[in-house]
């Protein structure tokens, strides 16, 4: 019974890490997208109309 519990605990830890990394990557993509939008808006404001 003990080997099963150890494997089950390892499985839960692995799933938690994978979920955590997925959320980190998603957060980084959102932050990068917001930064790109801010730069684009800033550049658009600085362009002088003809």
Backbone as CSV, one residue per row, in Angstrom:
resi,resn,N_x,N_y,N_z,CA_x,CA_y,CA_z,C_x,C_y,C_z
1,UNK,0.815,-1.193,0.000,0.000,0.000,0.000,0.863,1.263,0.000
2,UNK,2.002,1.244,0.665,2.858,2.428,0.740,3.380,2.865,-0.631
3,UNK,3.853,1.939,-1.498,4.327,2.390,-2.810,3.233,3.105,-3.601
4,UNK,2.001,2.626,-3.478,0.893,3.275,-4.180,0.716,4.708,-3.686
5,UNK,0.778,4.911,-2.367,0.600,6.249,-1.797,1.727,7.180,-2.241
6,UNK,2.955,6.659,-2.293,4.083,7.478,-2.738,3.914,7.890,-4.196
7,UNK,3.488,6.961,-5.033,3.279,7.270,-6.453,2.140,8.263,-6.627
8,UNK,1.082,8.085,-5.843,-0.064,8.987,-5.925,0.333,10.397,-5.496
9,UNK,1.106,10.501,-4.432,1.578,11.804,-3.949,2.471,12.461,-5.004
10,UNK,3.355,11.688,-5.619,4.226,12.209,-6.670,3.401,12.704,-7.855
11,UNK,2.366,11.958,-8.212,1.486,12.366,-9.302,0.813,13.703,-8.988
12,UNK,0.311,13.854,-7.774,-0.342,15.108,-7.386,0.635,16.281,-7.434
13,UNK,1.859,16.074,-6.966,2.867,17.134,-6.985,3.228,17.514,-8.420
14,UNK,3.353,16.518,-9.285,3.686,16.774,-10.685,2.580,17.565,-11.368
15,UNK,1.342,17.197,-11.104,0.214,17.921,-11.693,0.166,19.361,-11.193
16,UNK,0.433,19.559,-9.911,0.419,20.908,-9.347,1.507,21.770,-9.984
17,UNK,2.691,21.203,-10.182,3.780,21.955,-10.822,3.434,22.310,-12.262
18,UNK,2.870,21.355,-12.980,2.510,21.600,-14.378,1.458,22.698,-14.467
19,UNK,0.479,22.653,-13.586,-0.566,23.678,-13.567,0.030,25.046,-13.239
20,UNK,0.952,25.078,-12.286,1.592,26.330,-11.885,2.398,26.921,-13.037
21,UNK,3.153,26.086,-13.722,3.958,26.571,-14.855,3.075,27.067,-15.986
22,UNK,1.970,26.393,-16.227,1.052,26.823,-17.283,0.484,28.198,-16.960
23,UNK,0.142,28.423,-15.707,-0.388,29.732,-15.311,0.675,30.818,-15.426
24,UNK,1.923,30.493,-15.068,3.010,31.464,-15.195,3.208,31.860,-16.650
25,UNK,3.216,30.879,-17.534,3.408,31.177,-18.952,2.268,32.019,-19.490
26,UNK,1.059,31.700,-19.092,-0.098,32.472,-19.547,-0.001,33.899,-19.030
27,UNK,0.422,34.058,-17.788,0.575,35.394,-17.211,1.631,36.205,-17.930
28,UNK,2.737,35.570,-18.290,3.803,36.271,-19.004,3.340,36.711,-20.381
29,UNK,2.559,35.891,-21.059,2.059,36.250,-22.382,1.116,37.436,-22.296
30,UNK,0.262,37.439,-21.280,-0.674,38.550,-21.112,0.094,39.828,-20.807
31,UNK,1.078,39.754,-19.927,1.874,40.935,-19.585,2.621,41.457,-20.810
32,UNK,3.166,40.565,-21.609,3.877,40.986,-22.817,2.921,41.641,-23.802
33,UNK,1.727,41.094,-23.934,0.736,41.657,-24.849,0.322,43.059,-24.393
34,UNK,0.139,43.246,-23.094,-0.232,44.565,-22.570,0.890,45.564,-22.831
35,UNK,2.133,45.145,-22.651,3.265,46.037,-22.907,3.323,46.424,-24.379
36,UNK,3.081,45.492,-25.271,3.101,45.784,-26.709,1.981,46.751,-27.061
37,UNK,0.813,46.559,-26.476,-0.308,47.470,-26.736,0.043,48.871,-26.253
38,UNK,0.654,48.983,-25.079,1.032,50.292,-24.544,2.045,50.981,-25.456
39,UNK,3.013,50.252,-25.969,4.013,50.829,-26.877,3.347,51.281,-28.168
40,UNK,2.438,50.481,-28.692,1.741,50.827,-29.932,0.924,52.098,-29.750
41,UNK,0.214,52.196,-28.638,-0.584,53.399,-28.372,0.322,54.606,-28.234
42,UNK,1.421,54.450,-27.527,2.365,55.555,-27.353,2.919,56.009,-28.698
43,UNK,3.286,55.076,-29.548,3.808,55.425,-30.870,2.739,56.093,-31.720
44,UNK,1.513,55.651,-31.607,0.425,56.240,-32.384,0.153,57.671,-31.946
45,UNK,0.261,57.935,-30.672,0.029,59.289,-30.162,1.127,60.229,-30.640
46,UNK,2.350,59.728,-30.758,3.486,60.570,-31.148,3.534,60.868,-32.646
47,UNK,2.769,60.164,-33.455,2.767,60.397,-34.900,1.979,61.664,-35.184
48,UNK,2.582,62.570,-35.944,1.919,63.836,-36.264,1.119,63.678,-37.556
49,UNK,-0.125,64.144,-37.561,-0.928,64.050,-38.781,-0.390,64.988,-39.861
50,UNK,-0.632,64.655,-41.107,-0.145,65.482,-42.221,-0.980,66.706,-42.419
